[in-house]
Amino acid sequence: MTRKLRVFELLAICIAAATVATATTDSRRSGAESASIALSSMETRCPTAVVEEKRVDMQFYSGRPREKAPTNPALRTELLQMAHKDQEARIALIRHGMSDPEYIRRVKEIDAENEKPLKEIFKTYGFPTPAMVGYGGTNAAWLLLQHQDQDPAWQRRWLKPLTQLAKRHELSPEDYALFVDRVRVNEGRKQIYGTQFFDGGFVMKPTISPGHLDERREAIGLIPEKEYECILRAMYNSKQAKRPR
């Protein structure tokens, strides 16, 4: 098993939800269970993808600066709490079916609730760095920013800081690629790294130069698209199987 498989943000949600300090015992258990089911399915159905992900993870973590005590632990806690609410809503959506209107509405409500405080945080501090809030806090800030789809222009404002974090190995290639593609798709443009798919299936959204997609992915430290899609299918199928009928 990789140190942390983050090839898709909803899997990151399941893993992170199990580790947020403010989570209840039940939610920690359910988050860990969700991650375990998904990872087990991946190892069975996508052995090559798992090997590839281990390789790129080792490359990333070996080059990442050692984490130090955050200079703003209160902000770290606030970001983790906001991210926990975000992730809890999305875990519920996965479990009850990605088209369930009640859970879709709840996800949108959480994103709307997070918008104002998140923008205030970014206005005051800029994008929270690992030095400020630790890697967990930075990942939470990234996750929350990802979900502010109603304001792609504001999302784009933070592309440069995130690019700098990625260059310093303080943001994973997966997270960086997801953000770049998300912003481009939200702006009605073609994505670069092939991380975004249409709802309800595994059809990739429009991508520039598809024939050179794996070259671009490899250049920033991502596994091949075929292996990435295998992991998506394994993750979604494992969750759908657990859904009440």
N, C-alpha and C positions, 0 to 999 in steps of 0.2 A: 504494500500500500504506500502511496506517495505521502510525503509529509503533509501536503494539503492540496488535493485536487481542486483546481479552481477554473476548469475549462469552461464552466458556464455559471453565470451569476446565481442561478437558483440553487445550484449545488453548494455554492459558497454560502448562501443563505442558511441552508440546513446545517452546515458545519458550524458556522459562526453563532447561530442561535443557541447551540448547545454549550457555548463557552462564555456568553455574556454574563458578567458577574451578577447583574441585577435580575436575571431570569429566575422563574420559579423552578422547583424541583421537577414538576411535571413537564414543563416546556423544555428543560434541559434534556430530560430523558427522551422526549419525542423528537427533538432535534437530532440527538445522537443516533436514535433509531433510524430516522430518515436517511441520514448520511451513511450509516452502516449498510442499509439495504441497497442504496444506490451504488456504493463502492463495491459491494459484493457482486452485484450484477455486472458491473463493469469488468471486474477481474475475470469473470466467467466468460462473458460475451466478447470482450475487447482486450484480450491479453496483449496484443501488440501495442495498442493505444496506451495501456497502463505502463508498459515498459518505456515507451516514448515519453510519457508524462513524468515518470521517475527521473529520466535522463535530464529533461529540461528543468525540472524542479531542482535537482542537485546543482545544475549549472547556475540557476538563479540564486539559490540560498547560499551557495559558496561565495558568491560575489557580493552579497548584501552586507552593508555595514552592520557592525554589532549594535544591537539596541541598547540605549541608555535610558535611565529614568526620565520620564517625560517632564518637561518644564511646566506644563499646564495640566496636571492630573484631573482637575475639576472639569475642564473642557473635554478631556478624554472620556470621562464618565458620562457627560451629557451626550456626546456623540454615540457612545455604545448603547445608551438607553434609547435614543431615537432609532438607531439601527435595529435594535431588538424588536421594537414595535413594527418596523417595516418588514422585518424578516418573519415575524410571527404571522402577520397577515398573509404573506406570500406562501408560507408553508401550508396554511389552511386552504388557500386557493388551489395549490397543487393536489392536496389530498381530496378535495371535494370536486375536482374537475375544473380544468382551466377555463371553461365557458360558464361556470356557475355565476349568475348575475349578482347574487348576494355577496359572494366573496370577492368578485371583481369590484363591486362598489366599495367594499371595505378597504381594499388595496388603494383605490383612488382617494378615499378619505384620509388614509394615513399619509399618502404622498402630499396631499393638500395641507394637512396639519403640520408636516415637517417643513414646508416651503418657507414660511416666514422666519422661524428660528434658524434654519440652515443659512438663509441669505444674510441674516444678522451676524451669524458666526463668521461667514466668509468676508463680510464687509469689515468686521473688526480685526480679524486675524489673518485674512488671506486664506489660501487652502492650507488646512492643518497638516503640518509636516510630522514625520516620525520623531524628530527632536522635540516637538511641542507636545504630541499626544501619543507617542509610541506607534508601532506598526498597526496595532489593533485599531487605534483611533483614526489613523490615516485611512485604513481600509474601510472603516465605517463611514468616513466622510466621502470617500469615493463611491461607495454603495448608494448613499443618500443622493449624491449628485447625479448618479446614473438614472435615478428614478424621477428626476424633475423634468420629465419629457414635455410638459406643457410650456416650457420656456427654453427652447434649444439655443437661443441667442445667449442666454445667461450660462447655459452649460458650456458653450464654446469659449466663453471668456476664460475658462479654467483649463483649456487645452494646453497652453504653454507651461503653466506650473506642473501639470501632470506629466508632460513630456520631459521636463527637467528631473522629476522624481524617477521616471523610468530610466533615464540615462544614468542616474546615480544608483541604480539597482535598489531603489526604495519603493518602487511600485512594480508589481510583477508584469511580465509581458502580456499575460492573459487579461489582467485588469486594464492595462493600457489599450490593448486592441479592442476590448469590449467598449471602452469609452469612446475611442476614435470612431468606431463604426456606428455606435449609437447616435452620436452627434450628427454624423453625416446622414444617416437614415432619417433622423428627425427633421433635418433640413431639406429632405427630398432629394438627396444626392446618393450616388452609389457608394457602397462600403468598400473598404480596402482589404480587410482581413477575413471576411467570410464568417463573422460571429453572429450575425442577425438572421433570423428565420421568420417566415410568416407564421402567425398563430394557427394552431390546429394541425400542424404537420411539420415535415422536415424539408420544406422548400426554401432554399436560400434566397434572401432578398437580393435585388440587383447588386452586382459586384463588378468593379472595374477589372478589366483584363483577366477574366477567370482562368485562362490558360497559364497565367503566371502567379496564381494565388498561393500555391505552396512555396514558391520562391520568396514571396513577401512574408509569409508566415515564418519560414525558417530564418529569415534575416533578423527577426526580432526575438526569436527563441520560442516559437510555437510549434506544436505537433502538426503533422499533415492534416489537411481538411477531412480526408476520409476517416482518419482515426478520431478526430474531433466529433464528427457526426455519429460514429459508432457509440461514443460515450453519451451523446445526447439521447440516442434511442434507448440505450440501456437504462439511463436514468429515468426517463419518462415512463418507459414500460414498467419498471419496478414500482414506481409510484402509482401508476394507474391500476396495477394489480391489487394494491392495498386499499383502493377507494371503495367505500361502501356502495353497494348496488341497490 
